[in-house]
Amino acid sequence: MTMNIKTPLHAEAITGVILAGGRGSRMGGVDKGLQNFNGVPLALHTLMRLSPQVGEIMINANRNLSAYESFGVPVWPDATGLGEYAGPLAGFMTGLERCETPYLLTVPCDTPLFPADLVARLADALAHEGADFAVAAAREPDGQLRPQPVFCLMGVDMLESLCRFTQAGGRKIDAWTAQHTTVIVPFDQPEDEPHGFSNANTLAELHQLEAKQP
C-alpha cells in the first residue's frame, strides 16, 4: 500500500474527545464519567491518561457540564439533530465538528486502563495503511480478537460521511467505519495490560477494575 500523505500523525495533530455523554442506564442512571475510580472521577482519570498522548482534548457530556468544565478542558454536549442521548456517534460528530486539528481520536470515559501507547499505535497503523480509520482491538477470553470501535482514530474529513450515515438512520460505529478503509490494531502483545479495554458498565464492574489497576 502507499503511505498516507496527509498531515504527519504527530501527537500535536490529534485531538482526543472523551465520550461521557451516555445515560449511564446500567449504573442506575448516574453520570458515569463522574463516578470515582480510585478516588478520581472516571472522566478526569481518562483525561490524565490521555493528555500525554494527544495535542488537544475535549469532553463530550450532556449533563453536569460545570463539573466536567472544572477539569480544565472544553466540554461540548452532543451535536444537535440526532435526538437526545443518540449514542457514541453523537459524540463522534461533536468531536469532528469542534476539532481544530487534522485528526480526532475517540475514547470512552468508562475504560480507565486503556493503553498508555494507544494513540501512538493507532496513529502508526493509520499512516502505514493509508486508512480512513484505525480501531483498537483486544483479545477476548475465548481467544477472539474483538474490535473496540469506541477507540477510533480518524481524519476530520470524515465529518461529511458521518452526517450522511446518521441522516440515513445509522447509529452503529462499526457499520459506519465499514463503509471506509479501516485498519484494526491489535493490543494483544505479552506486555499489553490484559484488562486494558475492560469497561465499567456497572458500579460493581468499576470496583473490580479498581482492584486490577497496576
N, C-alpha and C positions, 0 to 999 in steps of 0.2 A: 504494500500500500504506500501511497505517497504521504509524506509528512504533512501535518496540518500547518498551513501557512498563516493562520490567524495570529493575533497578538500572543506573544510567548506567555506560557502559563506560569508566570511567577506568582507568588502569593499576593503581591500587590494588585494583580489583575483580577482577583477573585473577591467577591462579596459573599459572605455567609449569611443565610437567613435561618434563624431558629424558629421552627414551626411550633407555636404554643397557642394556636387558635382553636383547638378542639373543645368539645363539650366536657371531656373527662367523664363520660357516662359510666364507664366501668369502674371509676373511682368514686362513684356516688355523686357525680356532678360537680366535684371540686375542680378548681383551676389547677390542672396537673402541673404546669410549669412553676407554680408557687409552692408545691409540696417539697418538704425538706429531704435532701439526700445527704446524709451525714452532716446535718446542721446547716446546709446551704440549699436555697431553693434550686430545684432541678434546672430551671432555665438559666440561672446565674452560674451554676456548675457547668452547664453546657457552654455558656459564653466564655468562661475562663479556659475551658478545654479547647475551644475552637479558636480563640483570639490569636494564638501564636501561628496558626495555620493559614490565615487569610489576611487580606489587606483591610477589609471593612466588614462590619457586622451590623445586622438589624434583627429585630424580633417581630414576628407576626403574632399578634394577640388580639383577642376580641372582647376582653373584659379585664378589669383591674389594670387598666393601662398605666395609671400613675405608679403602681407597684413595679411594673416592668420598666417604666421610664427611669426609675431610681437606679437601675443597673448601668445607666450612663450611655446607652446606645439608642438610635432611633427605633421607635415602635410604631408599627403600622397595622391597622385592622385589615381583615380580608378585603380583597378587591370587590367592588360592587358588581352586581349583575348576576351573581351565581347563587343567590339565596343565602340565608343565614346558615353558618356552620356547614359550608359546602364541601368540607373535606380538605385533604392536603393540597390538592391542585389549586384551591383558592389562595393558599399561602404561596405556592409556586408563582401564581400570577402576580400577587402583591410584590413578591421579591423581584420578579422580572420588570415590573412597572417602575419600581423605585430604585433599582440597581444602577449605579453610576460607574461600574467597572465593566470590562468586556465579558466577564464570566460570573455566573451565580452558582453557589453551592447550597443545597438544602440539607438541613439536619433536623430531626425531631427533638423535642425537649425532653423526651422520656427514655432516652437511651444513653445513660450517663457515662458508660465505659467505652464509648466509641474510640477507635484508634487515634493515637497522637500523630500518626502519619497518614491519616485518612485522605487529606486533601492532596498531599504530595503524590500519593499512589494513583488517585483518580486523575489528577492533572497529567501525570506521565502517560497514563493509558489513553486519555482523550487526545493528547497531542500525537502520540505514536501511531494511533489507529486512524487519526483524522476523523474521529467520530463526532456525532452531534451530542451524544450523552455518554457519560461514564457513570455506571451504577455499581455500588458496592455489593458484594455477595459474601455470605458466611456459610460455613458447613453446619448442617443440621445434625442432631444426634444420630439420625438414620443414615448419615453419610452423604445425603444430597446437598449439593451446593445451591443455596437459595438466595436469589437476588433480594436486596433490601432497597426498594425503589425510592424510599424517602431520603436515602443518602445518594444524592444525584448532583452531578456537575454538568453544567450546560452553558452555552453562549447566550447572551441576552437577546440574540436574534431569533430565539425560539419563541418569543412572546406572541408573534403573529400566529404561529402554528397552534399554540395553546389556546388562543382566543377562538380560533376556528373549531378546535376539538371540543371545547366546553360549550360553545354556542350550539353545537350539534348534540349536546346532551352528555358528552363524555365526562366521566368523573374518576376513572381509574388511571393511576400514574403509568402502570406498565402498558396499558392499552394505547396511551399517547406515545410513550417512548418507542413502542414497537413500530410506529409509523416512520421512524427515522433510524439512522445508523447508531446503534448503541453498543458500547463495549462493556462487558461485565467484568468487574475487577474482583478477583477472589481474595479474601482476607482469611486464609486458612493455612498459613505457614506455622511451623512449630513455635515460632516466637510470638505469634499473634494471640492476644487475650481471647480465650475460648468464650467468654461472656461479652465480648466487645459489642455485639449487636443485640444483646438481650434488652428488651424494653419492659417498662413497668406500666402495665395496664390497670393494675390494682395496687392498693396500698401494701398488701401482702407481698406482691412481687417487688415493690420498691424496697421493702425491708430486706428481702432476700438479696437484692443487688447490693445493698449497703454492706452486707456481710462478705460479698465477693470482691469488693474493691481492693485492688492490690495495695 
